Amino acid sequence: MKKIFLISAVLYLLAFMSCKEDTLGPLSKDKVSPGKVSVVNVTSLNGGVEVEYKLPADNDLLYVKAVYDLVGGVKGEVKASTFENKLQILGFGDTLQRTVNLYAVDRSGNLSEPAAVNVKPLIPSVRLIQESLKIRADFGGAKFTWENKTTAPISIEMFAEDSITHKLKKVNTVYTSQAASSYNLRNMKSVPTNFAAVIRDRWDNVSDTIRPIAKITPLFEQTLDKSKMRKVILSSDTNWDAWGCRFENVFNNDFGDAVHTQGDHLMPQIMTIDLGVKVKLSRFRLYQRIGPGYVYFYTHGNPYRYDVYGAEEMPADPNDLSQWKKLRPECVSTKPSGWGQLTDEDIQHGLNGDEYEFDQINNPTEIRYFRLVVKETWDGANFVDFTELSWWGSVSKVYN
C-alpha cells in the first residue's frame, strides 16, 4: 500500500511540475545599471560609421548596443559582445550628421546611461553606384553597367518602356554584391525606347531614378533557328557522343540533357557546327551542365576557358585552326561570387548561361560554320560536358 501511495505521489508531483510554466531569464537579477561606455574613436564609412569604445568595468556586463534612426523613422540597433571593443553602424542613406546612442547592457538586462556620439557617414553605397550606373544600347535591348566598390548587397530594378502604354514598366531586378557587374535587357524591337534603373539597399535606401539622356534604340538581332543546325565531323574534332549523350543535344533546346566527351583526349577539345545560315553573330551563350541540386555548376567538365572560331566556307584544310577566323578574345566562364560555396547569384548566372558578345562594328565577320575550342574545364577534367549553345545575330542567307 505504501508503494502505491509513493508512486501516486511521485506521478502527481511530476504532473504538477509539467504543468508549471517555464520562465527563462537571467540566473541572477539586480537593478543596478552598468557603467557608461566611453567612446574612443569614430571612423566614417560609406553609409555608416565604426565606433571604437572602452567597456565599463562591470563584472556582469553582457554586450554593448547602439541605437539609431534609419530611413522612414525606423529604429536601427546593432550589438557587440564584450569580446569586442568596436561595432559598425550601417544603413544611413545620406551624409547628414546625426546622434547614435551606445548602451552597456548587463546580464540582468539593465541598461547604462547612453553614450551619445555625433557621427557623419560618408556617401552611401546606393549613391556611389548611382553615379557609376550607365545604360546604353545593346543587341536586342539595353545594357546596364555599374560599379559597386564597397561590395554592398544591393538590388537594381530595371525598367523599360511598355510598347502599348508607353509607360516605364519594371522588367527585372538584379541582386548583387559584386564590385563591378552588368546586365542586359533583351528581346526588344529595334525602335527608340525609354529605359531606367533604381538602386535599393537592404535598409530600403533608394537612389534617384536613373535615365539615359535620350531614348535608346536596341541594336537589331534575331535568335538563330536551331532546327537548321547540323553536326559536322572533322578528324581533329572530339567525339561528343560519349557517356550516353548525343552531339545534337547541344542545339535541341533541352536543358535537361548534355553533350559529353570520353575523357581520353588531350585539350583542346573541339566541336564544329553548321549553323545552317550565313550570319553576322552578335552574341552566343554556353549553358553549363546543371546536375541535381546544381551539383555540376562551376565544376566537373563544364568549360572554363575556350575560344570560338568561324568560317563562311569550309577552309581548304578544316583541321588547321589557323585557317579559321577567331571571332573574339578568349572566353572565360565566370562565377559571380568567386571560388567557394554556391550563392543564389551564382545559380542564377549559371541558369542564364555564360554570354559573350561579338564586335559587329569593328569585326563584322559573316559565318556559316562555328567552332568551339575548349582549352580548360572548371575542375581540370580531361572530359568536357555542358548543356546547350545558343546564338543571336543578323542572318543574310539560309542554307538548310
N, C-alpha and C positions, 0 to 999 in steps of 0.2 A: 504493500500500500504506500509505504514511504517512497518507494521507487517511482510509482505512478505520479505521486504528488510532486516529486522533484522534477520529473520530466515535464509535467504540465507547467510548472513554474518557469522552467527554462524556455519552453516554447512561447509562453506569454511574454516573457522579457524580450525574446528575440523579435516577436511580432511588434511589441511596443517600440523597440529600437528602430525597426524597419520603417515604421510609420512616422517616426520623428524626422522633421525636416532638417536636411543637412544645410549648414551655413558655412560658406567659405570666407575666409578673411585673414587678416594678419594674425600670426600666432600670439603676438603681444601688441596691445593697443595703448597709446598715450595721446595726449592732446598738446604735446609740446612741438611747436614748429621748428624745423631745422634752420640752420643759419642761412644767410643770404649768399647767393652765388656772386663771385667777384669777376667781372669781365676784364680780360687781359688784352684781347686784340680782336679787331673786326676786319675781315677781308671781304671786299666786294666781289661778287661773282655775277655771271650773266643770269639775270632773273633771280638773284638771291644773294646771300651772304654766308660766310663761315665765321662763327663766333667761337673764340677760344676763351676759356674761363678757368677760374680756380675754384675747386669744390670747398664747401664748408667742412668743418672738422667733426661733424656728427657721426657717431658710430652706426646709427641705423639708417643712414642715407641709402635710398634705393635707386633713384635716377634724377636726371635734370630734364626739364621740358621747356620748350619755347612755344609761346602762344602769340599769334599774329593774325592780321587781317589779309584776306585774299580778295580776288575779284568778286563783285556782287555781294560784298558783306559776309562772305563765308569765312569762318574761323579756321585758321590752319594751326596744326600742332605737330611738333616733332620731338622725339625723346632720345636721350642718350644715357647709357648705363654709367655707373660710377667708375667703370674701367676706362672711360673716355674723358677727355678734357676739352672737347670741342664738338660742335654739331653744325650741320649745314641746313640752312633755311632757304627753301626754294619755292618757286611758283609765283613770284611777283611779275606783273605784266607791264611794269613801267620802271622808270629810274627815279621816281619821287622818293624823297626822304620820308621814313616812317619809323615808328617805335615798335620794337619787339620786346616782350617781357619774358625773362628767364626765371624759372622757379626750381628750387630744390624740393624734392618730394621724398619723404621717409617711408619706412615700412608700415607705418600706421595710416598712411595716406595724407599726412599733414603737409601743407604747402608752406614754403618760406615766403617772406616778403618778396615781391617782384624786383628783379634787377632790370630796370628799363634801359635799353640801349638804342640809340638812334642809328639807323642803318640807311645806306643809299646803294641799291643794287646797280649793277651795270646793265647795259641794254639786254633785254630778254631775248632768248633764242628765237622766238617767233618773229621778232622784228629784224633780227640779223638775217634769218632765212628769207624773209620778205624782200630785203634789199638785194638778195642774190638771185631770186627766182626769175627765170626768163621763160617766155612762151614764144615758140617760133613755128613756122610752117614745117610740116614733115609729110612723108608719104602717107596718104590716106587720112590725114588729120593734123594734129599739132604735137610738138614735143615740149614737155615741161622739164626744165633742168634747175637744180638748186644746190647750194652748199649748206652744210649743217656742221660747222666747225666745232661746235660744242657737243656733237653727237647726242643731242637731246631727243628723247622719244616724242615724235610729233605725228600729226596726220595732215595730209594735204588733200583738200577737197578740190576736185577738178570739174569745171563747168564748161558746157558748150551750148551754143545757140540751138534751140529746138527748131527744126526745119518748118514746122507748122505754125507754132505760136510765136516764133522768133524771140522768145524769152530764154534767158540763161537757165539751163537745167543741169543739176548735178549728175555727172556721168560716172564718176569713180572716186574712191577715196583710197589713198595710199598711206599705210602706216610704216614708219621707218625711223631708224636712229643712225643711219649711215652718214658718214662725213660728207659725201657727195653722191648724188644719185640723179636719176631721170626717169620719166615715164612718158609713154606715147599713147595718146588717144587715137584710135584708128577707125577704119571702116566708114569714113565720111566722104561725101561728094566733094569734088573739086570746085567749090563755089565759096565766095567770101563769107566767113563765119566768125562770130564773136566767141572768144574763149576767155576764161577767168580762173582764178585759183584763190583759195582761202586756207591759211595755215592755222592749226589749232594745237595746243599742247594739253597735257593731262590735267592741268589746273583750269582748263577752259579759257585760257588767254587766247585771243583771236587776232589775227592780222587784219589789215585793211583788205578789201577785195583788190586783187592784183589783176590788171588787164593790160594787154598789149596796146600800143599807141593807136593801132587801127585794126580792122578786121584782117583775119588771116585766111589765105586760100590754100587748103590742103593740096599737096602735090598729087598728081594722078597716079594711081596704081591699080592693078587688079590681081585677084588671087588666081594662081595657076591651077588649071584643071588637072587633077591627079589621074583622072581616067585616061588621059592621053599619054601618060608616062610609061616607059618601058625599061626593063632591066638590060644593062649592057655588060657583056662578059669580055674582059681583056685579060691577057695572060699575066699581067703584072698586078691584077686586082686580087683581093682576098675573097674567099668563099664566105658569104654572109648568110648561108642557109644552115648553119651548124646548130646543134643542140635543139632540134625540133622547130627552129624558126625558119622563116622564109624571107628572101630578099625583098619581095613585093610588099612586105609589111611596112617598109619604110615610106610608102606613099599610098596607104589604104585608109587613112583617116581613122584607124582603130588604135586608140592609145592604150589598149589593154594588152597588145602583143608587142613583139620586138624583132629586131634583126640581131644576129649573133655570129661572131666568128669562132673558129675552132679553138684558137689559143696556141696553135703550133706554128705561128707565122710571126716573124720579127716585125717591129714597127719600121716604117709606117704601114698601116693597113688601109687599103683603098677600095672605094666603090665608085662606079660610073653609072650615070642615069641619063637616058634620053628623055628630056622634058616634053618632047612632042610638039614644041613650038619654038619659034625664034623670038627671044625675049631680051629686053634690057632690064636686068634684075634691079629691084630697089632694096630688097631685104630677103633674108631667109631665117628660119628658126629651126633649131635642133632641140628635140624634146628627149630628155633623159628617160631611161627606163625607171619605172616607179617602184614596183615591188609592193608587197603587202606592208602597210604601215610606213610607206615611203622608205623602205629599208635600203633601196639601191640609190637613192638620191645622193649625188656628190661622192659616190664611192663605186666599188665594183668595176665593171668595164665601161662605165659611162665616159664618153670622150671629154678630155680636159683641154688639150691643145690640138688644133687641127688647122689645115689650110683648105681653101676651096679654089678650084680651077674651072675654067670653062672653055668651050670652043664652039664656033658656029658650024664648022665642018670637022669631021673626024680627022686628026692630024695624020700625016704620012706614016709616022711611027707613033701610034697612040700610046704605047707603053713608055715613051720618053716624056717625062713630065715637063721638060724644058720646051716642048713643042705646044704646051697648053698655056693659056693666059691665066696668070694668078689674078683672081678677082678682087682681092682685098688683102690687107695685112693679116698676120696670124690671128686666128680666132682663139680666145681663151675663155673657157667656161668660168662663171663667177658664182660664188656662194655669198650672198649679201652680208651675213654675219661673220664671215671668215671661217677659219677652221674651228671645229668643235661641234657641240650639240646642235641639232636642227632647231631653228626658230620658225615661228609662223611665217615670217618674211621669207626665209629660205624655201619653205614648202611652196608658198605662192609663186615665188620666182621659178621654181622647178616646174610647176604646173603650167606656167605661162610659156616656158621654153627659153633657151638662150637665143637671143635675137641679135643679128648682125646686119648692118646696112652696107649698101654699095654706093660708091660715088658716081651717080649718073651724070653729073655735070662735067667733072674733070676726067672721068674714065668711063665713058658711056659704051661699054662693050656689049654687043649683042651675042647671045649664045644659044645653042640648042642642047649641047651636052654639058652636064655638070659632074664634077669630080670632087669627092670628099676624101681628104688625105689625113687620117688620124695619126698623130705623132705620139700622143701620150694619153693614158686614161687616168681617172681620178685616183685610183689606188695602185697605179703602176702595173696593172694586169696585162698579160700578153694577149688577151682576148678583148674584143670590143663589142659592146651591145648598147643599143638605145632604142627608142620607141618610134620616132617619126621625124620626117623632114617636111617643111612647108616653105613655099616660095611666093613672092609677090613681085610684080614688075609691070612693064608695058609690052604687050605682045604685038608683034608686027606680022607674024605669019604662023599658020597652023599646019603641022605635018601629019600627025597621027589622027 
